[in-house]
Amino acid sequence: MQWRLGAVLALCTVVTTVVSAQTMTNNGGTIYLSPRAVMLINGSYSSVANGQLTAEDSASLRITGAMHIHSGRATLNGRAVATVDSNLTTGGIPCTTAYGFLIRNGTGLLTVKGSIVNQGEIQNRSTIVVWRDFINRGSCSNSGLIEVGLP
């Protein structure tokens, strides 16, 4: 009996699945990051219905998508650091509960790797670095540093 070893042809099919990013919606709740706390949002963050997000001294917030503050506020205090991998928007109608606030206090850093579109209110007493554009259609008070353009 004679054995022949033939060539084996293997076909590999690679299937790529596109998965949409997740969204964390703060629907009027309170999120508090205590000192040295770490919060990673693997997707986008959206604040509606007057949601509150506070990161205290030396806390770390990382958002791999966009950050939308439609109403309510996001406050970064002390040495808290935050990184938004896409765009950050504030919005709303002034003097109503549907108004978005971004407050950057202390000595920490907020890095936005996209653009900021402000239609609400931004108060900066620290450092905000924006890699692309800063479009202000709302109220912006700055007693710190806002750097626009790739570092």
Backbone torsions as a table, in degrees:
resi	resn	phi	psi	omega
1	MET	NA	133.0	-177.9
2	GLN	-110.2	132.0	178.9
3	TRP	-103.5	132.6	175.1
4	ARG	-113.7	133.1	177.7
5	LEU	-99.4	108.8	-179.5
6	GLY	-91.5	163.4	177.4
7	ALA	-74.4	140.1	178.8
8	VAL	-105.6	126.8	179.6
9	LEU	-106.5	119.0	179.9
10	ALA	-111.5	128.8	176.6
11	LEU	-106.3	130.5	178.8
12	CYS	-110.1	131.0	176.0
13	THR	-111.4	125.2	177.8
14	VAL	-103.3	123.3	179.6
15	VAL	-108.2	124.7	177.8
16	THR	-104.4	126.1	178.5
17	THR	-108.3	127.9	177.4
18	VAL	-92.5	122.4	-179.6
19	VAL	-114.0	127.7	179.3
20	SER	-73.6	149.8	-178.7
21	ALA	-68.6	155.5	178.1
22	GLN	-82.6	156.4	176.1
23	THR	-124.7	130.0	173.1
24	MET	-100.1	119.5	-179.5
25	THR	-109.2	122.7	174.3
26	ASN	-95.5	100.5	-174.1
27	ASN	-95.7	65.0	177.2
28	GLY	88.3	7.7	-178.7
29	GLY	-91.0	-179.1	178.6
30	THR	-118.9	125.7	174.9
31	ILE	-116.5	124.6	-177.4
32	TYR	-124.7	121.4	175.4
33	LEU	-103.1	112.9	-179.7
34	SER	-73.3	166.9	179.3
35	PRO	-51.9	136.0	179.8
36	ARG	70.4	6.8	176.8
37	ALA	-75.6	153.2	179.0
38	VAL	-125.8	131.5	176.4
39	MET	-130.4	124.2	177.7
40	LEU	-115.9	122.6	174.9
41	ILE	-108.9	108.1	-176.9
42	ASN	-86.1	74.6	-175.1
43	GLY	150.7	-144.7	-176.8
44	SER	-106.8	157.3	176.6
45	TYR	-118.3	133.4	179.0
46	SER	-133.4	129.4	179.0
47	SER	-111.8	121.4	177.9
48	VAL	-132.1	168.7	175.5
49	ALA	54.5	38.9	176.5
50	ASN	64.0	39.5	176.7
51	GLY	-66.9	148.1	-177.3
52	GLN	-121.2	129.9	174.5
53	LEU	-127.4	123.1	179.4
54	THR	-128.8	126.5	174.6
55	ALA	-113.7	117.2	-177.7
56	GLU	-84.2	178.0	-176.2
57	ASP	-44.7	124.5	176.5
58	SER	69.4	12.0	172.8
59	ALA	-76.9	160.8	-178.5
60	SER	-130.1	128.8	178.7
61	LEU	-123.0	128.6	179.1
62	ARG	-129.9	124.8	179.0
63	ILE	-120.9	117.3	-176.0
64	THR	-81.0	-6.4	177.1
65	GLY	-118.6	-138.6	-179.1
66	ALA	-98.5	161.2	176.1
67	MET	-122.9	120.7	-178.9
68	HIS	-120.1	118.4	176.7
69	ILE	-108.5	85.6	-178.1
70	HIS	-73.2	-42.5	173.2
71	SER	-150.0	153.9	-175.1
72	GLY	97.6	-158.3	-176.0
73	ARG	-148.5	153.2	169.7
74	ALA	-121.4	123.8	-177.0
75	THR	-121.8	126.5	177.1
76	LEU	-115.3	114.9	-175.6
77	ASN	-108.0	156.7	173.2
78	GLY	57.7	-133.0	-179.3
79	ARG	-91.8	17.5	178.4
80	ALA	-61.1	140.0	177.9
81	VAL	-118.3	146.3	177.6
82	ALA	-141.0	140.8	176.5
83	THR	-129.1	127.5	175.9
84	VAL	-115.0	117.6	-174.8
85	ASP	-75.3	-13.3	179.2
86	SER	-124.8	-133.5	-175.8
87	ASN	-96.3	156.9	175.1
88	LEU	-122.5	129.2	178.2
89	THR	-128.7	142.8	168.4
90	THR	-119.7	147.8	-176.8
91	GLY	-154.3	-178.7	175.3
92	GLY	127.6	-174.9	-179.2
93	ILE	-110.9	119.5	-177.2
94	PRO	-52.3	145.9	176.5
95	CYS	65.2	23.6	174.9
96	THR	-129.2	173.2	177.9
97	THR	-73.9	-15.3	177.8
98	ALA	-92.7	67.9	-176.1
99	TYR	-143.3	133.4	-176.4
100	GLY	-102.8	132.1	179.1
101	PHE	-119.1	137.6	168.7
102	LEU	-122.0	122.2	-178.3
103	ILE	-122.9	120.6	179.5
104	ARG	-116.4	101.5	179.7
105	ASN	-104.6	163.4	169.7
106	GLY	86.1	-144.9	-174.7
107	THR	-120.5	8.7	-177.1
108	GLY	-79.5	-175.1	-174.0
109	LEU	-127.7	134.7	169.5
110	LEU	-113.5	120.5	178.7
111	THR	-112.8	124.4	176.5
112	VAL	-115.4	113.2	-174.6
113	LYS	-81.3	1.2	175.2
114	GLY	-120.0	-128.7	-178.7
115	SER	-117.5	160.1	169.9
116	ILE	-111.4	129.2	171.8
117	VAL	-119.9	110.0	-176.2
118	ASN	-103.7	113.8	172.2
119	GLN	-118.5	4.1	177.6
120	GLY	-113.4	-117.2	-179.8
121	GLU	-141.9	133.8	174.6
122	ILE	-121.0	127.9	173.9
123	GLN	-119.0	117.8	-177.6
124	ASN	-120.6	122.8	174.4
125	ARG	-121.4	18.3	-176.0
126	SER	-141.8	-128.3	-177.6
127	THR	-129.6	128.9	173.2
128	ILE	-124.7	124.5	177.8
129	VAL	-113.1	123.0	-179.4
130	VAL	-115.6	121.0	-176.1
131	TRP	-73.0	-29.8	-175.8
132	ARG	-114.0	-104.8	-172.6
133	ASP	-111.5	152.8	171.0
134	PHE	-122.2	110.0	-179.8
135	ILE	-111.0	118.3	-176.2
136	ASN	-111.3	113.1	174.9
137	ARG	-118.1	5.2	-177.6
138	GLY	-120.4	-137.8	-179.9
139	SER	-112.4	131.5	179.6
140	CYS	-136.0	118.7	173.9
141	SER	-115.0	131.0	-174.0
142	ASN	-132.5	119.0	171.0
143	SER	-121.3	17.6	177.6
144	GLY	-124.0	-132.4	-179.5
145	LEU	-127.8	127.7	169.2
146	ILE	-119.0	115.0	-179.5
147	GLU	-108.8	126.3	-178.2
148	VAL	-116.6	131.2	-177.2
149	GLY	116.3	152.2	-178.6
150	LEU	-55.3	137.0	180.0
151	PRO	-70.9	NA	NA
